[in-house]
Amino acid sequence: MCGALAVQLCSLALAEAGQEENLIRQLLVQAFDKPDAPLMVDPIVSQDDAAIADWTQNELGGRALLRRKGESWEIILCAGDAIKEPAALEKTGIEKTKAEALAAKLSLAEQTISPARLALFSRFDGVVIMGPNGDSPSGRHHGVGP
């Protein structure tokens, strides 16, 4: 009986994680996908109310830090390697233990990515703080200045 309950709970958790990933992917695609430059979002890792989504778009790439806001997610910032480390995540207001867990999940997930695609994530120049509508107040997107 306990074993069956554990399997059901595990299945529920996996389904919920998949739904969260889909919400995050849809948000990023709606914000940045272009007909001539499709956005590929993968992997996506989350810890409680914080998530990091790796993305590539043609020869560009980077990482988006997201925060849960109610039932949805919002893009907090876009960066490259700057948000891979727990200390950097803590500076965004993420609690230390959550930042460590999120960084560990990202490191593990990125081990499944090809070296060529992984290198694109590092090409994002600087950190771009996003506005409440997923836009960049500075006008910069994907590390490219105006």
N, CA, C and O atoms as a GROMACS GRO file, in nm:
protein
  584
    1MET      N    1   0.083  -0.119   0.000
    1MET     CA    2   0.000   0.000   0.000
    1MET      C    3   0.087   0.125   0.000
    1MET      O    4   0.065   0.216  -0.080
    2CYS      N    5   0.186   0.131   0.089
    2CYS     CA    6   0.273   0.249   0.096
    2CYS      C    7   0.353   0.265  -0.032
    2CYS      O    8   0.375   0.376  -0.079
    3GLY      N    9   0.396   0.153  -0.089
    3GLY     CA   10   0.473   0.158  -0.213
    3GLY      C   11   0.390   0.217  -0.327
    3GLY      O   12   0.441   0.298  -0.404
    4ALA      N   13   0.264   0.177  -0.337
    4ALA     CA   14   0.176   0.229  -0.442
    4ALA      C   15   0.152   0.379  -0.422
    4ALA      O   16   0.148   0.454  -0.519
    5LEU      N   17   0.136   0.421  -0.298
    5LEU     CA   18   0.115   0.562  -0.268
    5LEU      C   19   0.239   0.643  -0.306
    5LEU      O   20   0.228   0.753  -0.361
    6ALA      N   21   0.356   0.589  -0.276
    6ALA     CA   22   0.480   0.658  -0.310
    6ALA      C   23   0.494   0.674  -0.461
    6ALA      O   24   0.536   0.779  -0.509
    7VAL      N   25   0.457   0.571  -0.536
    7VAL     CA   26   0.464   0.578  -0.682
    7VAL      C   27   0.367   0.684  -0.734
    7VAL      O   28   0.401   0.760  -0.825
    8GLN      N   29   0.247   0.688  -0.678
    8GLN     CA   30   0.149   0.788  -0.721
    8GLN      C   31   0.197   0.930  -0.690
    8GLN      O   32   0.184   1.019  -0.774
    9LEU      N   33   0.254   0.950  -0.572
    9LEU     CA   34   0.305   1.082  -0.536
    9LEU      C   35   0.421   1.123  -0.626
    9LEU      O   36   0.431   1.239  -0.666
   10CYS      N   37   0.508   1.028  -0.657
   10CYS     CA   38   0.621   1.055  -0.745
   10CYS      C   39   0.570   1.092  -0.885
   10CYS      O   40   0.621   1.185  -0.947
   11SER      N   41   0.471   1.019  -0.934
   11SER     CA   42   0.414   1.048  -1.065
   11SER      C   43   0.350   1.186  -1.068
   11SER      O   44   0.364   1.259  -1.166
   12LEU      N   45   0.282   1.222  -0.960
   12LEU     CA   46   0.221   1.355  -0.950
   12LEU      C   47   0.327   1.464  -0.954
   12LEU      O   48   0.311   1.566  -1.022
   13ALA      N   49   0.435   1.444  -0.880
   13ALA     CA   50   0.544   1.542  -0.876
   13ALA      C   51   0.608   1.559  -1.013
   13ALA      O   52   0.637   1.672  -1.054
   14LEU      N   53   0.629   1.449  -1.085
   14LEU     CA   54   0.688   1.457  -1.219
   14LEU      C   55   0.594   1.528  -1.316
   14LEU      O   56   0.639   1.608  -1.398
   15ALA      N   57   0.466   1.500  -1.306
   15ALA     CA   58   0.368   1.566  -1.394
   15ALA      C   59   0.366   1.716  -1.366
   15ALA      O   60   0.362   1.796  -1.460
   16GLU      N   61   0.369   1.754  -1.239
   16GLU     CA   62   0.369   1.896  -1.203
   16GLU      C   63   0.496   1.964  -1.253
   16GLU      O   64   0.490   2.077  -1.303
   17ALA      N   65   0.610   1.897  -1.240
   17ALA     CA   66   0.736   1.954  -1.288
   17ALA      C   67   0.730   1.975  -1.439
   17ALA      O   68   0.777   2.077  -1.490
   18GLY      N   69   0.673   1.880  -1.510
   18GLY     CA   70   0.658   1.893  -1.655
   18GLY      C   71   0.568   2.010  -1.693
   18GLY      O   72   0.594   2.080  -1.790
   19GLN      N   73   0.462   2.031  -1.616
   19GLN     CA   74   0.371   2.143  -1.641
   19GLN      C   75   0.443   2.276  -1.617
   19GLN      O   76   0.426   2.371  -1.693
   20GLU      N   77   0.523   2.282  -1.512
   20GLU     CA   78   0.598   2.404  -1.482
   20GLU      C   79   0.697   2.434  -1.594
   20GLU      O   80   0.710   2.549  -1.637
   21GLU      N   81   0.766   2.331  -1.642
   21GLU     CA   82   0.860   2.349  -1.753
   21GLU      C   83   0.788   2.403  -1.876
   21GLU      O   84   0.838   2.492  -1.944
   22ASN      N   85   0.671   2.348  -1.905
   22ASN     CA   86   0.594   2.395  -2.021
   22ASN      C   87   0.553   2.540  -2.006
   22ASN      O   88   0.559   2.616  -2.103
   23LEU      N   89   0.510   2.581  -1.886
   23LEU     CA   90   0.474   2.721  -1.863
   23LEU      C   91   0.593   2.814  -1.886
   23LEU      O   92   0.580   2.919  -1.948
   24ILE      N   93   0.708   2.774  -1.835
   24ILE     CA   94   0.830   2.854  -1.850
   24ILE      C   95   0.870   2.862  -1.996
   24ILE      O   96   0.902   2.970  -2.047
   25ARG      N   97   0.869   2.748  -2.064
   25ARG     CA   98   0.906   2.744  -2.206
   25ARG      C   99   0.812   2.835  -2.287
   25ARG      O  100   0.858   2.913  -2.371
   26GLN      N  101   0.682   2.824  -2.263
   26GLN     CA  102   0.584   2.907  -2.336
   26GLN      C  103   0.608   3.055  -2.312
   26GLN      O  104   0.600   3.136  -2.405
   27LEU      N  105   0.637   3.093  -2.188
   27LEU     CA  106   0.663   3.233  -2.155
   27LEU      C  107   0.782   3.286  -2.235
   27LEU      O  108   0.774   3.394  -2.294
   28LEU      N  109   0.891   3.211  -2.238
   28LEU     CA  110   1.010   3.256  -2.309
   28LEU      C  111   0.988   3.260  -2.459
   28LEU      O  112   1.031   3.354  -2.526
   29VAL      N  113   0.921   3.159  -2.512
   29VAL     CA  114   0.894   3.156  -2.656
   29VAL      C  115   0.805   3.274  -2.696
   29VAL      O  116   0.830   3.339  -2.797
   30GLN      N  117   0.701   3.300  -2.617
   30GLN     CA  118   0.613   3.414  -2.648
   30GLN      C  119   0.690   3.546  -2.644
   30GLN      O  120   0.661   3.637  -2.722
   31ALA      N  121   0.786   3.557  -2.555
   31ALA     CA  122   0.861   3.682  -2.541
   31ALA      C  123   0.968   3.701  -2.649
   31ALA      O  124   0.991   3.813  -2.694
   32PHE      N  125   1.034   3.592  -2.692
   32PHE     CA  126   1.154   3.608  -2.774
   32PHE      C  127   1.157   3.532  -2.905
   32PHE      O  128   1.245   3.560  -2.988
   33ASP      N  129   1.067   3.439  -2.928
   33ASP     CA  130   1.069   3.360  -3.052
   33ASP      C  131   1.040   3.451  -3.172
   33ASP      O  132   0.956   3.540  -3.165
   34LYS      N  133   1.111   3.427  -3.282
   34LYS     CA  134   1.090   3.502  -3.406
   34LYS      C  135   1.082   3.403  -3.521
   34LYS      O  136   1.144   3.297  -3.516
   35PRO      N  137   1.006   3.436  -3.626
   35PRO     CA  138   0.993   3.342  -3.738
   35PRO      C  139   1.128   3.301  -3.798
   35PRO      O  140   1.148   3.186  -3.835
   36ASP      N  141   1.220   3.397  -3.807
   36ASP     CA  142   1.351   3.367  -3.866
   36ASP      C  143   1.454   3.325  -3.761
   36ASP      O  144   1.569   3.296  -3.795
   37ALA      N  145   1.413   3.323  -3.634
   37ALA     CA  146   1.506   3.286  -3.526
   37ALA      C  147   1.427   3.216  -3.414
   37ALA      O  148   1.397   3.277  -3.312
   38PRO      N  149   1.396   3.088  -3.435
   38PRO     CA  150   1.320   3.016  -3.332
   38PRO      C  151   1.401   3.002  -3.203
   38PRO      O  152   1.522   2.982  -3.205
   39LEU      N  153   1.331   3.012  -3.092
   39LEU     CA  154   1.394   3.000  -2.960
   39LEU      C  155   1.384   2.856  -2.913
   39LEU      O  156   1.275   2.798  -2.910
   40MET      N  157   1.497   2.798  -2.876
   40MET     CA  158   1.501   2.662  -2.821
   40MET      C  159   1.529   2.676  -2.672
   40MET      O  160   1.632   2.731  -2.633
   41VAL      N  161   1.440   2.626  -2.588
   41VAL     CA  162   1.452   2.639  -2.443
   41VAL      C  163   1.468   2.501  -2.381
   41VAL      O  164   1.374   2.421  -2.379
   42ASP      N  165   1.587   2.473  -2.331
   42ASP     CA  166   1.615   2.344  -2.268
   42ASP      C  167   1.761   2.342  -2.226
   42ASP      O  168   1.847   2.384  -2.304
   43PRO      N  169   1.793   2.297  -2.109
   43PRO     CA  170   1.706   2.244  -2.004
   43PRO      C  171   1.645   2.356  -1.920
   43PRO      O  172   1.686   2.472  -1.925
   44ILE      N  173   1.546   2.317  -1.843
   44ILE     CA  174   1.481   2.406  -1.747
   44ILE      C  175   1.488   2.336  -1.611
   44ILE      O  176   1.449   2.220  -1.598
   45VAL      N  177   1.538   2.408  -1.512
   45VAL     CA  178   1.544   2.352  -1.376
   45VAL      C  179   1.474   2.449  -1.281
   45VAL      O  180   1.476   2.570  -1.302
   46SER      N  181   1.412   2.394  -1.178
   46SER     CA  182   1.345   2.481  -1.082
   46SER      C  183   1.366   2.430  -0.940
   46SER      O  184   1.390   2.312  -0.916
   47GLN      N  185   1.355   2.523  -0.849
   47GLN     CA  186   1.362   2.495  -0.706
   47GLN      C  187   1.262   2.587  -0.638
   47GLN      O  188   1.284   2.708  -0.629
   48ASP      N  189   1.154   2.528  -0.593
   48ASP     CA  190   1.047   2.606  -0.529
   48ASP      C  191   0.997   2.716  -0.622
   48ASP      O  192   0.938   2.686  -0.726
   49ASP      N  193   1.021   2.842  -0.587
   49ASP     CA  194   0.966   2.952  -0.667
   49ASP      C  195   1.070   3.019  -0.758
   49ASP      O  196   1.050   3.132  -0.802
   50ALA      N  197   1.180   2.949  -0.786
   50ALA     CA  198   1.284   3.002  -0.875
   50ALA      C  199   1.317   2.899  -0.982
   50ALA      O  200   1.308   2.778  -0.958
   51ALA      N  201   1.354   2.947  -1.100
   51ALA     CA  202   1.388   2.856  -1.209
   51ALA      C  203   1.494   2.920  -1.298
   51ALA      O  204   1.506   3.043  -1.305
   52ILE      N  205   1.571   2.836  -1.364
   52ILE     CA  206   1.665   2.880  -1.467
   52ILE      C  207   1.633   2.802  -1.593
   52ILE      O  208   1.621   2.680  -1.590
   53ALA      N  209   1.621   2.875  -1.703
   53ALA     CA  210   1.596   2.813  -1.833
   53ALA      C  211   1.710   2.849  -1.926
   53ALA      O  212   1.738   2.967  -1.949
   54ASP      N  213   1.776   2.749  -1.980
   54ASP     CA  214   1.880   2.772  -2.080
   54ASP      C  215   1.811   2.788  -2.215
   54ASP      O  216   1.711   2.721  -2.243
   55TRP      N  217   1.864   2.876  -2.299
   55TRP     CA  218   1.803   2.898  -2.429
   55TRP      C  219   1.908   2.924  -2.535
   55TRP      O  220   2.018   2.972  -2.506
   56THR      N  221   1.873   2.891  -2.658
   56THR     CA  222   1.953   2.927  -2.774
   56THR      C  223   1.860   2.981  -2.882
   56THR      O  224   1.743   2.942  -2.891
   57GLN      N  225   1.915   3.071  -2.961
   57GLN     CA  226   1.841   3.131  -3.071
   57GLN      C  227   1.943   3.161  -3.180
   57GLN      O  228   2.020   3.257  -3.170
   58ASN      N  229   1.942   3.078  -3.284
   58ASN     CA  230   2.045   3.083  -3.388
   58ASN      C  231   2.182   3.071  -3.322
   58ASN      O  232   2.210   2.970  -3.255
   59GLU      N  233   2.268   3.171  -3.338
   59GLU     CA  234   2.403   3.163  -3.282
   59GLU      C  235   2.414   3.230  -3.145
   59GLU      O  236   2.524   3.246  -3.093
   60LEU      N  237   2.301   3.269  -3.087
   60LEU     CA  238   2.300   3.331  -2.955
   60LEU      C  239   2.253   3.230  -2.852
   60LEU      O  240   2.192   3.129  -2.886
   61GLY      N  241   2.282   3.259  -2.727
   61GLY     CA  242   2.234   3.172  -2.620
   61GLY      C  243   2.250   3.242  -2.487
   61GLY      O  244   2.313   3.348  -2.477
   62GLY      N  245   2.193   3.182  -2.385
   62GLY     CA  246   2.204   3.238  -2.251
   62GLY      C  247   2.117   3.162  -2.154
   62GLY      O  248   2.071   3.051  -2.181
   63ARG      N  249   2.096   3.224  -2.041
   63ARG     CA  250   2.015   3.164  -1.934
   63ARG      C  251   1.918   3.270  -1.884
   63ARG      O  252   1.954   3.387  -1.870
   64ALA      N  253   1.797   3.228  -1.856
   64ALA     CA  254   1.697   3.318  -1.799
   64ALA      C  255   1.667   3.274  -1.657
   64ALA      O  256   1.646   3.156  -1.631
   65LEU      N  257   1.666   3.369  -1.566
   65LEU     CA  258   1.627   3.343  -1.428
   65LEU      C  259   1.481   3.386  -1.415
   65LEU      O  260   1.444   3.498  -1.451
   66LEU      N  261   1.400   3.296  -1.362
   66LEU     CA  262   1.258   3.324  -1.348
   66LEU      C  263   1.215   3.306  -1.204
   66LEU      O  264   1.278   3.234  -1.126
   67ARG      N  265   1.106   3.374  -1.170
   67ARG     CA  266   1.050   3.362  -1.036
   67ARG      C  267   0.900   3.339  -1.050
   67ARG      O  268   0.833   3.400  -1.133
   68ARG      N  269   0.849   3.249  -0.966
   68ARG     CA  270   0.706   3.223  -0.968
   68ARG      C  271   0.634   3.344  -0.909
   68ARG      O  272   0.674   3.399  -0.806
   69LYS      N  273   0.528   3.383  -0.977
   69LYS     CA  274   0.444   3.493  -0.931
   69LYS      C  275   0.300   3.442  -0.937
   69LYS      O  276   0.237   3.442  -1.042
   70GLY      N  277   0.249   3.398  -0.822
   70GLY     CA  278   0.116   3.338  -0.818
   70GLY      C  279   0.116   3.205  -0.891
   70GLY      O  280   0.193   3.115  -0.857
   71GLU      N  281   0.032   3.193  -0.990
   71GLU     CA  282   0.022   3.069  -1.068
   71GLU      C  283   0.109   3.072  -1.193
   71GLU      O  284   0.114   2.973  -1.267
   72SER      N  285   0.177   3.182  -1.217
   72SER     CA  286   0.257   3.194  -1.339
   72SER      C  287   0.403   3.223  -1.303
   72SER      O  288   0.440   3.228  -1.186
   73TRP      N  289   0.484   3.240  -1.405
   73TRP     CA  290   0.626   3.271  -1.389
   73TRP      C  291   0.655   3.405  -1.453
   73TRP      O  292   0.585   3.447  -1.546
   74GLU      N  293   0.758   3.474  -1.403
   74GLU     CA  294   0.803   3.598  -1.466
   74GLU      C  295   0.954   3.591  -1.484
   74GLU      O  296   1.026   3.534  -1.403
   75ILE      N  297   1.000   3.652  -1.593
   75ILE     CA  298   1.143   3.656  -1.623
   75ILE      C  299   1.203   3.769  -1.540
   75ILE      O  300   1.161   3.885  -1.550
   76ILE      N  301   1.302   3.736  -1.459
   76ILE     CA  302   1.369   3.834  -1.374
   76ILE      C  303   1.487   3.896  -1.447
   76ILE      O  304   1.504   4.018  -1.449
   77LEU      N  305   1.569   3.810  -1.506
   77LEU     CA  306   1.686   3.859  -1.578
   77LEU      C  307   1.734   3.755  -1.677
   77LEU      O  308   1.699   3.638  -1.668
   78CYS      N  309   1.814   3.801  -1.771
   78CYS     CA  310   1.882   3.712  -1.864
   78CYS      C  311   2.032   3.735  -1.848
   78CYS      O  312   2.077   3.848  -1.827
   79ALA      N  313   2.108   3.628  -1.857
   79ALA     CA  314   2.253   3.635  -1.838
   79ALA      C  315   2.318   3.515  -1.906
   79ALA      O  316   2.251   3.433  -1.969
   80GLY      N  317   2.447   3.507  -1.892
   80GLY     CA  318   2.522   3.392  -1.941
   80GLY      C  319   2.566   3.309  -1.822
   80GLY      O  320   2.483   3.255  -1.748
   81ASP      N  321   2.697   3.299  -1.805
   81ASP     CA  322   2.750   3.221  -1.693
   81ASP      C  323   2.731   3.290  -1.558
   81ASP      O  324   2.751   3.229  -1.453
   82ALA      N  325   2.693   3.417  -1.560
   82ALA     CA  326   2.681   3.496  -1.436
   82ALA      C  327   2.583   3.437  -1.336
   82ALA      O  328   2.593   3.466  -1.217
   83ILE      N  329   2.488   3.356  -1.381
   83ILE     CA  330   2.389   3.302  -1.286
   83ILE      C  331   2.404   3.151  -1.264
   83ILE      O  332   2.309   3.084  -1.223
   84LYS      N  333   2.521   3.099  -1.291
   84LYS     CA  334   2.544   2.956  -1.268
   84LYS      C  335   2.581   2.925  -1.123
   84LYS      O  336   2.563   2.813  -1.077
   85GLU      N  337   2.633   3.022  -1.053
   85GLU     CA  338   2.685   2.999  -0.918
   85GLU      C  339   2.584   3.040  -0.811
   85GLU      O  340   2.511   3.138  -0.827
   86PRO      N  341   2.581   2.965  -0.700
   86PRO     CA  342   2.487   2.997  -0.592
   86PRO      C  343   2.501   3.141  -0.540
   86PRO      O  344   2.401   3.205  -0.511
   87ALA      N  345   2.624   3.190  -0.528
   87ALA     CA  346   2.644   3.326  -0.475
   87ALA      C  347   2.576   3.430  -0.563
   87ALA      O  348   2.518   3.526  -0.512
   88ALA      N  349   2.582   3.412  -0.694
   88ALA     CA  350   2.516   3.505  -0.786
   88ALA      C  351   2.364   3.497  -0.772
   88ALA      O  352   2.295   3.598  -0.776
   89LEU      N  353   2.314   3.376  -0.754
   89LEU     CA  354   2.169   3.358  -0.737
   89LEU      C  355   2.122   3.422  -0.606
   89LEU      O  356   2.013   3.478  -0.599
   90GLU      N  357   2.205   3.412  -0.503
   90GLU     CA  358   2.171   3.474  -0.374
   90GLU      C  359   2.156   3.626  -0.389
   90GLU      O  360   2.072   3.687  -0.324
   91LYS      N  361   2.239   3.686  -0.474
   91LYS     CA  362   2.232   3.831  -0.494
   91LYS      C  363   2.100   3.874  -0.557
   91LYS      O  364   2.064   3.992  -0.551
   92THR      N  365   2.028   3.780  -0.617
   92THR     CA  366   1.898   3.812  -0.676
   92THR      C  367   1.785   3.795  -0.574
   92THR      O  368   1.668   3.817  -0.606
   93GLY      N  369   1.822   3.757  -0.451
   93GLY     CA  370   1.722   3.741  -0.346
   93GLY      C  371   1.680   3.598  -0.318
   93GLY      O  372   1.591   3.573  -0.237
   94ILE      N  373   1.745   3.504  -0.385
   94ILE     CA  374   1.713   3.363  -0.360
   94ILE      C  375   1.787   3.317  -0.235
   94ILE      O  376   1.907   3.340  -0.221
   95GLU      N  377   1.716   3.252  -0.146
   95GLU     CA  378   1.772   3.200  -0.021
   95GLU      C  379   1.889   3.106  -0.052
   95GLU      O  380   1.887   3.034  -0.152
   96LYS      N  381   1.991   3.107   0.035
   96LYS     CA  382   2.115   3.032   0.012
   96LYS      C  383   2.092   2.885  -0.020
   96LYS      O  384   2.146   2.835  -0.119
   97THR      N  385   2.013   2.814   0.059
   97THR     CA  386   1.993   2.670   0.034
   97THR      C  387   1.921   2.647  -0.099
   97THR      O  388   1.950   2.550  -0.169
   98LYS      N  389   1.827   2.734  -0.134
   98LYS     CA  390   1.757   2.722  -0.262
   98LYS      C  391   1.852   2.753  -0.378
   98LYS      O  392   1.849   2.687  -0.481
   99ALA      N  393   1.937   2.854  -0.359
   99ALA     CA  394   2.034   2.891  -0.462
   99ALA      C  395   2.132   2.776  -0.487
   99ALA      O  396   2.165   2.746  -0.601
  100GLU      N  397   2.177   2.712  -0.380
  100GLU     CA  398   2.268   2.599  -0.394
  100GLU      C  399   2.200   2.483  -0.466
  100GLU      O  400   2.260   2.421  -0.554
  101ALA      N  401   2.075   2.455  -0.430
  101ALA     CA  402   2.001   2.345  -0.495
  101ALA      C  403   1.976   2.376  -0.642
  101ALA      O  404   1.990   2.288  -0.727
  102LEU      N  405   1.939   2.500  -0.673
  102LEU     CA  406   1.912   2.539  -0.811
  102LEU      C  407   2.039   2.530  -0.896
  102LEU      O  408   2.035   2.480  -1.009
  103ALA      N  409   2.150   2.579  -0.844
  103ALA     CA  410   2.278   2.572  -0.916
  103ALA      C  411   2.320   2.427  -0.938
  103ALA      O  412   2.372   2.393  -1.045
  104ALA      N  413   2.299   2.341  -0.839
  104ALA     CA  414   2.334   2.199  -0.853
  104ALA      C  415   2.248   2.133  -0.960
  104ALA      O  416   2.298   2.054  -1.040
  105LYS      N  417   2.119   2.164  -0.961
  105LYS     CA  418   2.029   2.107  -1.062
  105LYS      C  419   2.070   2.154  -1.202
  105LYS      O  420   2.067   2.076  -1.297
  106LEU      N  421   2.107   2.281  -1.214
  106LEU     CA  422   2.150   2.334  -1.343
  106LEU      C  423   2.276   2.264  -1.391
  106LEU      O  424   2.286   2.224  -1.507
  107SER      N  425   2.372   2.248  -1.302
  107SER     CA  426   2.497   2.181  -1.337
  107SER      C  427   2.471   2.039  -1.386
  107SER      O  428   2.528   1.995  -1.486
  108LEU      N  429   2.386   1.968  -1.316
  108LEU     CA  430   2.352   1.831  -1.354
  108LEU      C  431   2.279   1.828  -1.489
  108LEU      O  432   2.312   1.746  -1.575
  109ALA      N  433   2.182   1.915  -1.508
  109ALA     CA  434   2.106   1.918  -1.633
  109ALA      C  435   2.194   1.954  -1.752
  109ALA      O  436   2.175   1.901  -1.861
  110GLU      N  437   2.289   2.044  -1.731
  110GLU     CA  438   2.375   2.088  -1.841
  110GLU      C  439   2.476   1.982  -1.882
  110GLU      O  440   2.539   1.995  -1.987
  111GLN      N  441   2.493   1.878  -1.803
  111GLN     CA  442   2.582   1.769  -1.840
  111GLN      C  443   2.527   1.690  -1.959
  111GLN      O  444   2.601   1.616  -2.024
  112THR      N  445   2.398   1.704  -1.986
  112THR     CA  446   2.335   1.631  -2.097
  112THR      C  447   2.336   1.712  -2.227
  112THR      O  448   2.290   1.662  -2.330
  113ILE      N  449   2.388   1.834  -2.223
  113ILE     CA  450   2.387   1.924  -2.339
  113ILE      C  451   2.517   1.910  -2.417
  113ILE      O  452   2.624   1.891  -2.358
  114SER      N  453   2.508   1.918  -2.549
  114SER     CA  454   2.628   1.908  -2.632
  114SER      C  455   2.722   2.024  -2.600
  114SER      O  456   2.677   2.133  -2.565
  115PRO      N  457   2.854   2.002  -2.610
  115PRO     CA  458   2.950   2.109  -2.582
  115PRO      C  459   2.927   2.233  -2.669
  115PRO      O  460   2.945   2.345  -2.621
  116ALA      N  461   2.889   2.215  -2.794
  116ALA     CA  462   2.868   2.329  -2.883
  116ALA      C  463   2.750   2.414  -2.835
  116ALA      O  464   2.759   2.537  -2.834
  117ARG      N  465   2.642   2.351  -2.797
  117ARG     CA  466   2.525   2.426  -2.749
  117ARG      C  467   2.555   2.487  -2.613
  117ARG      O  468   2.514   2.600  -2.586
  118LEU      N  469   2.624   2.414  -2.528
  118LEU     CA  470   2.660   2.464  -2.395
  118LEU      C  471   2.743   2.592  -2.406
  118LEU      O  472   2.727   2.685  -2.327
  119ALA      N  473   2.832   2.596  -2.505
  119ALA     CA  474   2.915   2.715  -2.525
  119ALA      C  475   2.830   2.837  -2.561
  119ALA      O  476   2.867   2.950  -2.528
  120LEU      N  477   2.718   2.816  -2.629
  120LEU     CA  478   2.631   2.929  -2.665
  120LEU      C  479   2.571   2.996  -2.541
  120LEU      O  480   2.550   3.117  -2.541
  121PHE      N  481   2.544   2.918  -2.436
  121PHE     CA  482   2.486   2.975  -2.314
  121PHE      C  483   2.581   3.078  -2.252
  121PHE      O  484   2.538   3.174  -2.189
  122SER      N  485   2.711   3.057  -2.272
  122SER     CA  486   2.813   3.145  -2.215
  122SER      C  487   2.833   3.273  -2.296
  122SER      O  488   2.899   3.366  -2.250
  123ARG      N  489   2.778   3.278  -2.416
  123ARG     CA  490   2.801   3.392  -2.505
  123ARG      C  491   2.718   3.515  -2.468
  123ARG      O  492   2.745   3.624  -2.518
  124PHE      N  493   2.620   3.498  -2.381
  124PHE     CA  494   2.538   3.613  -2.343
  124PHE      C  495   2.627   3.714  -2.271
  124PHE      O  496   2.698   3.679  -2.176
  125ASP      N  497   2.623   3.837  -2.315
  125ASP     CA  498   2.710   3.941  -2.263
  125ASP      C  499   2.641   4.018  -2.150
  125ASP      O  500   2.543   4.088  -2.173
  126GLY      N  501   2.693   4.004  -2.028
  126GLY     CA  502   2.641   4.080  -1.915
  126GLY      C  503   2.516   4.021  -1.854
  126GLY      O  504   2.485   3.903  -1.870
  127VAL      N  505   2.444   4.107  -1.783
  127VAL     CA  506   2.318   4.070  -1.718
  127VAL      C  507   2.215   4.174  -1.758
  127VAL      O  508   2.239   4.294  -1.745
  128VAL      N  509   2.101   4.129  -1.806
  128VAL     CA  510   1.993   4.219  -1.845
  128VAL      C  511   1.875   4.196  -1.752
  128VAL      O  512   1.815   4.089  -1.752
  129ILE      N  513   1.844   4.297  -1.673
  129ILE     CA  514   1.729   4.291  -1.583
  129ILE      C  515   1.603   4.312  -1.668
  129ILE      O  516   1.597   4.405  -1.749
  130MET      N  517   1.506   4.226  -1.649
  130MET     CA  518   1.384   4.233  -1.728
  130MET      C  519   1.276   4.311  -1.655
  130MET      O  520   1.272   4.312  -1.531
  131GLY      N  521   1.189   4.374  -1.730
  131GLY     CA  522   1.077   4.449  -1.674
  131GLY      C  523   0.961   4.357  -1.640
  131GLY      O  524   0.968   4.237  -1.666
  132PRO      N  525   0.855   4.411  -1.584
  132PRO     CA  526   0.742   4.330  -1.541
  132PRO      C  527   0.669   4.260  -1.655
  132PRO      O  528   0.599   4.162  -1.632
  133ASN      N  529   0.683   4.308  -1.779
  133ASN     CA  530   0.617   4.245  -1.892
  133ASN      C  531   0.712   4.156  -1.972
  133ASN      O  532   0.680   4.117  -2.084
  134GLY      N  533   0.828   4.124  -1.914
  134GLY     CA  534   0.924   4.040  -1.983
  134GLY      C  535   1.007   4.118  -2.084
  134GLY      O  536   1.077   4.058  -2.165
  135ASP      N  537   0.999   4.250  -2.079
  135ASP     CA  538   1.080   4.330  -2.169
  135ASP      C  539   1.199   4.388  -2.094
  135ASP      O  540   1.200   4.394  -1.971
  136SER      N  541   1.296   4.429  -2.169
  136SER     CA  542   1.416   4.486  -2.109
  136SER      C  543   1.403   4.637  -2.106
  136SER      O  544   1.390   4.700  -2.211
  137PRO      N  545   1.406   4.698  -1.987
  137PRO     CA  546   1.397   4.844  -1.979
  137PRO      C  547   1.507   4.914  -2.059
  137PRO      O  548   1.488   5.027  -2.105
  138SER      N  549   1.621   4.848  -2.076
  138SER     CA  550   1.731   4.909  -2.150
  138SER      C  551   1.716   4.891  -2.300
  138SER      O  552   1.792   4.950  -2.377
  139GLY      N  553   1.620   4.809  -2.342
  139GLY     CA  554   1.604   4.781  -2.485
  139GLY      C  555   1.692   4.668  -2.533
  139GLY      O  556   1.686   4.631  -2.650
  140ARG      N  557   1.775   4.614  -2.446
  140ARG     CA  558   1.864   4.505  -2.484
  140ARG      C  559   1.792   4.372  -2.468
  140ARG      O  560   1.721   4.350  -2.370
  141HIS      N  561   1.811   4.286  -2.563
  141HIS     CA  562   1.759   4.150  -2.555
  141HIS      C  563   1.870   4.055  -2.596
  141HIS      O  564   1.946   4.083  -2.688
  142HIS      N  565   1.878   3.946  -2.528
  142HIS     CA  566   1.974   3.841  -2.560
  142HIS      C  567   2.117   3.891  -2.566
  142HIS      O  568   2.197   3.843  -2.646
  143GLY      N  569   2.150   3.988  -2.481
  143GLY     CA  570   2.288   4.032  -2.470
  143GLY      C  571   2.336   4.116  -2.586
  143GLY      O  572   2.456   4.137  -2.601
  144VAL      N  573   2.246   4.165  -2.667
  144VAL     CA  574   2.284   4.246  -2.782
  144VAL      C  575   2.233   4.386  -2.758
  144VAL      O  576   2.114   4.407  -2.738
  145GLY      N  577   2.322   4.482  -2.760
  145GLY     CA  578   2.284   4.620  -2.735
  145GLY      C  579   2.212   4.682  -2.853
  145GLY      O  580   2.216   4.628  -2.963
  146PRO      N  581   2.146   4.796  -2.832
  146PRO     CA  582   2.073   4.864  -2.940
  146PRO      C  583   2.166   4.919  -3.045
  146PRO      O  584   2.120   4.979  -3.143
   0.00000   0.00000   0.00000
